[in-house]
Amino acid sequence: MMPSNVRWGICGINSVRKKTAAHRRGRRNEEAFKQFCEYAKAQLETRFLVSPIGCGIAGYTPIDVAPLFNCCRDVENISLPAAFWDFLQ
């Protein structure tokens, strides 16, 4: 069961899901990740556990995906996958 303060479809969560689909089509929309980061900063009571999206069946590796999360690296309530940290600026 999800905590009551987690809401699917809000800009932050939804934007990254949409971004993943766009990334599969070959487009890189860093703005969606920035929107997620800003959303998370405004939701300090919520902890965001980021999975290594795209790293698996989609065929991307952390070196491909991690740089898209550069804007999130210093946000305290966002936990990025350990595999991403070597590739963040």
N, C-alpha and C positions, 0 to 999 in steps of 0.2 A: 504494500500500500504506500502511495506517495504521500509525503508530508502535505499538510493543507496549504502551505505557502508556495508549493510548486504548481505552476499553471502552464499547461501545454498550449501552444499556439500563440503565446505572447512573443513579441518581436525577437527577444534574445534567443529563445529556444528554437523557434520556428525559422529564424533567419539562417541559422547554421544548417538546419536540415535542408533548406532550399539551396544553400550554398553548395552543399555536398552534391546535389543533383546537377548544379551548374558546372561544378568542377569535373564531373564525369563527362560532360559534353565538351570539355576543353576550355571553358571560360573560367577565368579567375576573377572573382568578385570580392576583393579584400574588404570592400565597404560592408558587406554582410557580417564579416568577422568583427569589424570595428563597432557595428551596431550591437552585436552580442556583448562585446566588452563593455560598452556604455550601459547596456541594460543590466549587466551583472553589477556594475558599480552602483547602480541605483537600487539594487536589491540586496543590500548587505546582510540581511537576515537569512539569505538563501546561499547554500554552498553549491557551486556548480562543479560537478565531476565530469570532466571532458574525456570522452573515449577517443581512441586513435581512429577517428572517422576516416574512411577511405583506405585504411591500411588493412588489407585483408582481401576479400573477394573482389573489390574494385581494382586492386592491383597497385595502389600507390604505396609509397614507403614513408616513414616519418620525415625523411629529408624533403619530400614533396609537399607534405601537409603541414608540418610544424611551423614553417615561416608564416603561414596564414594566421597563426595565433600569436605573433609577436606582440600585438597590442594587449594581449591578456597576461603576459608573463609576470607583471608586477601587481596584478589585481589579487588581493588577499583571499577573496572568496571563490576564486577559480582555481581548481586543481587540474593541471595539465598532465598528460601521461608522461611517465619517466622517459620513455623513448623519444619524446619531443625535445627535451632540454638541451641536448647536444647541438640542436639545429636552430635554436632561437638566438636572435641577435642581442 
